[in-house]
Amino acid sequence: MTTTNELRAGLLTVAKRSIGIMAACTNEESTKLYLVLPMLGLLGYDYTNPYEVYPEHAATFGAGDVAQVDLAVLRDGQPVIAIECRATGADLANGRGQLARYFNALPSAKLGIMTNGIVFEFFVDSAKPNIMDDEPFMTLDLETVARVGVADEVLDSLVSVTKELYDPDLIAEAAHIQLVKKRLRTIFVDEAKGPSEEFCRYALSKAGLSNVRKSAIERYYAPLIKTAFEESLVLPVVQRLRAEPAGDGRAPAVGLHQIGQRISTTEREIEIYAFVKRRLAYLVEDEAHFAAIDNVQMKDYVGKLAIFYDRERKGRLFDFIEGADGYDKYIFPDPIGDIVTNNILEIDDALKAIFVTRVRELGGLYQPSRLQRIA
């Protein structure tokens, strides 16, 4: 049986190869042959056996209406996985309808895959039996895998669709759990970025505050709840860094989490942002700098997270890039430069120095007395 580590290593190899040859795959046929079939092989399916992987498989509706899919994975002669391919770089949303028609026509097909050879979207029928969901329960982006590795959550889901472990009767239930978790994470990330009034009132009611004015929520409590939310996300990481030092006196590496999407703020990035604000509170030495921490902000880009003070360009503290091998990169402005480490505490000196410089250049914008007046 293929282990998770073996699948991770194989996926990284396939991803790097696919990125290297994707420019030569200019149509659907070349994408299918050189990008999609090797991925099926990685998952354990014998694409050289027509009794296991069959091209241009057709399904018939009533009255002679025929739906066709580019590739079908067969078990005992029945299709259990439907795969629709598009040329490299194509928008996958345009092909979902064709995949859904085929999926919905055959009760034996329990997994649908939409791909352009680089991005793979995985669909099931978690909402209604034999009706493909509108939303994929997992998205695998080989460009992201080649650059920063694969998230444990994505890898665990991918294991469940390998030939050895794929169970058509159980995949919808497992995918439903992933879909709900994905939606909840999106909600929590959105609330962490900017708490809604509804969420603020719920949180305040739990804290014993009711009938709070909307203006007070917008001006005072929403920023307060946002900060508390961020701190609650990173607090377990901070406690582990303090309580479990490695044998050489350094803190252990923190596990990486990267959702395979083009731009998606990951749990790890939220942890880094919240940790930076907490760490600065520990590092700075005077009240003015402490008050200025409230204006440390973040912005997510493809492949990196920008942390800055007040202004994104002039106030840049550093760019954070997750590493696939346990080492993350922190790109500080000159003359500090890059720091590559598996121990976030090693950026302390650089972080403090650049933060103090930015506050001096741009000024401290927040004072405790102002918050008191707002309250």
N, C-alpha and C positions, 0 to 999 in steps of 0.2 A: 504494500500500500504506500502511495506517495505521501510523504510527510509534509507538514506545512512549510518547513524550512526548504525542502526540495522544491516545492511549488513556488516559493518566493524567489529562489535562485533561478529557476527555469523561466519565471515570468520576467525577471530582470533581463535575462539573456534575449528572450523573444522581443521585449520592448526595445532594447538597444538595436537589435537587428532591424526591426520594423521601421524605426525612425531613420535608420541609415539608408533604407531602400524605398521609402515612401514616395520620394520624388519621381521614381521610375514607374510607379503604379498610377497610371493616368486614366484608367477606365475600370468598370466594375469587374471585368474578368480578371485583369491583372491583380486587382485588390483581393479578389476571392482566392486566387491561386497562391499568391506570395505573402499575403498578410493574414487572411482569415483561416485558411487551412492549417498553417503552423500553430495558430492559437488553439484550434480544435485538437491538434496532436498533443499539445502541452497538457490539455485537460484529459488526455487518455483515449480519445476517440480515433479509430483507425480510418482516416479519410481515404485510404487506398482500397477500402473494402466497400463495394456498393450495397452490401447488405447492412452496413452500419451508417454510412454517410452517403446520401443520395442527392445529386444535383437536380435542380428544376423540378422538385417534387410538386405534384398537383393534388388539390382537394376539390371535390365536386359538391356544390350546394344542390339545392333542389332545382328542377327545370333546366339542368345542364349547365348551370353557372359554375365556372371553374376558377379557383384561386390557386396561385402558384407561388412557391417560395424558392429562393436561390439554393438553399441547402436544408436538408432535413436529416436529423439524427434519428435512426431507426432502432427499435428494440422489438424483437420477435415480429418483424415485418411492419410494425406500426410506428409512425412518427411520434416522437416524444419531445423533440426540440426542433423549433423552426427558426431558421436564420435567414434574414434578409440583408443583402449587401448593397452598399452604395460605393461610388468611387471615392478614393481618398480625398478628404477635405470637404466632402458633400455634407449638407445639413441633414441630419438624421430624421428630423421631424417630418420631412417630406415623404419618407418611406414607411412611417408607422402605420398608415392606413392599410397598405398592402399586406404588411405583416399581420395586422389584426384580422383581416378578412380570412387569411389562411388559418390563423390560430383559432378563430371562432368557429371555423368549419369542421375542425377535427377535435373531438373530445379527448383523444389520446395525447394531443400536444399540450403539454403543461408548462413549457418554458419557451419564450420568444426572445430572440436576440437580434437587435438592430445594430448594424455596424458599418463603418467606413474603413475598417482595417486598423484604425488607430483608436477610435472611441467605440466602446462596446456597451450598449444599453441592454439590461436584462429585465424582461417583463413576465408576469404571471397573471393568474386570474383570481386575485385575492378578494376582490369586491363581489363579483358575480361569477358563478361557475361557467367555464367555457367562454367567458367574455374577457379579452385581454385588458388589463389595467391601462389607463391613460398615462400613468407615471411609472417609470422604471424603478424597481426596488434597489438596483445597484447600477452604477456607471463606472466603467473601468477605462481610464485614459492612459494609453501606453506612453504618451509624451510625458505625462506626469510621473509615471513609474520609472521611466528612464532617467528623469531628472532628480527626483527626490525619493524614489522607492514607493512601496505600496503600503497603505494603512492596514493595520491588523484586522479591522472590521471588514474591509473589502476582501482581504485574503480569506478570512473565515467564510464569507459568503461564496467566494469563488471555489473553495474546497467542496462546497455542497453541490456544485454542478459538474464536478469531475465524474468520469465514467464509473469509477469505483464506488462513489458515494451518492450519486444522483438518484433520488427516489421521486418519481412523478407524483406519487400520492401525498408526499410531505412537503414538496417544494413551495407550494402556495402558502402554507401555514408559516413556514420559516421566513418567506419573503414578506408576508404581512407584518411580522414583528419588525423586520428591518425598515419597512415603509413607515410604520408608526414612529419608530425611533428617529428616522430621518426627519419626519415632519416636526416632531417635538424638538429636535435639536435646532431646526430652523426657527421655530418659535422662540426658543430660549436665546439663541444668538441675536435675533431681532430685538428682543426685550433687553438684552444686555447692552446693545448699541444705543437704544433709545426707548426706555420704558414707556408703554402706553398709559393713558390715564386709567384705563380699566385695571391694568396690572398694578399700577401704583396704589390704587384704592384697595385692591385685594391685599397687597403687601402691608399697607398701613393698617388695615383692619386686623391683620394678624399681629401687628405690633401694638395694638390697643388704641389706634387713632381712627376716629370716624368723623364724618361730616367735615372733611378738610376742603377748604376752598380750592377751586380749580386753579386760580392764580398762584396759590401757595404751592400746589403740586408742580406746576410748570416751572416756577422760579426757584424753588428750593428742594422739595422732596424728590422730584424726578432725578436731578443730579445726584442726590444723596443715595437713592435706591440703586441708581446705575453703578455707583462706586461700590456699594455693598454687594451687589450682584457679582461684579468683577472679582472682588476680593474672595467671595465665597467659592468661586470657580478655582482659584489658584491656591487657596489655603491648604488643601491637602498636600499639594506639591511642596509648598514652603515647609510644612511640618516634616515631610519626608526628607527634604534636603538637610534640615537641622538635626533630625533624629537618627538618620541612617548614613553617617559618613562612610566612605569607602576606606579600605585598609590603608591607603596612602594619605588619608586625611582629606581627600577631596570628596565632594558630594557625588552620589551616583548619577548616571545619566537618566533622564526622564524619557519615557516611551514616546515614540513619534506617532502622530495621527494626521494623516493627510487624505482628505476626501478626494477621490479622483474626479475632480471637476475643474473647469478652466479657472474660475475665480470663486473660491469658497473659503471663508474664514474658518479655519480648523480649530478644534479644541486646544491644540498645542499653541497656536498663535494667540488665542485668548488668554491662555495661561501665561505666556511670555509677557503680554501687555500688562496684565494685572500684577504679575510678579515684579516687573520693572517699577511700577508705581509704589508697591510695597517696599521694594529694596531701596528706592530713593529716599523713602521716609526714614529708613534706617541709616542711610549713608550721609545725608545732608546734616549740617551742624547748626543752622540758624533758622529762625522763624520765617524769614522772607522766602528762603528756598523751600522750606516745608510747605508753605502756602501755595507756592508756584506749581507744586506737583499736580494740583487739580487740573492744570491746563496741559498736561501731557496727553497726547492723543495718538490714534493709530489710523492707518489706511491700508487696505489690502490690495495687492496687485497679483498678477499671475506669477506665481513662484516666489513671492517675497511679501513681507509685511514691513511697512514703514512706520517707525515710532518717531514722533516729533513733539516739540514744545511750541505751542501757539500757532506757528506757521509751518506748513508742510516742507517748504524748501529751505527757507532761512533758519527754521528751527529744527532741522533734522538732527535727531540723536543717533539713530543707526537704522540699517535695514537688516531684517532677520530672514534667513533662508534655512528651512529645515533640511537636515541631512539624512540620507538613507542608511548611513553606516553608524549611526549613534553620535556623530559629531555635527553640530550646527554651526552655521557661519553668521557672525555679527559684523556687518560692514559699517564701520564708523568713518566719519569725514576725516580728511587729512588734518593733521599728520599722523593720526592714530592708525587708520587703515583697518584691515581685516583681522578678526580674531576667530579662529576655528577651534572649537572645544566641545567636550561632552559635559562640561561643568559650568553652568551659567554663572557661578560666583566668580569666575575668572574675568568677567567683564566689569567688575566693581570699579576699579580705578578709572577705566575709560568712561564708563557710564557717568560717574560722579563728575569727572573733569568736563565732559562735553555738556552735561546738564547745567552746571554752574556757569559755563561760558555762554550758553544760550540764554539763560535768565539774565545775565549781565548785558547781553547784546539787545535782547528784545524787551526786557523789563519784566518784573513780577506783576501779574495782572489780577491776582486774587488775594484778598486780605481776609483774615478771620472776622474782622468787624463787619465787613460787607455781608458775609453770610449770616451773621447775627441779625443784621437789619432786615434781610430778606425774610428770615424766619419770623 
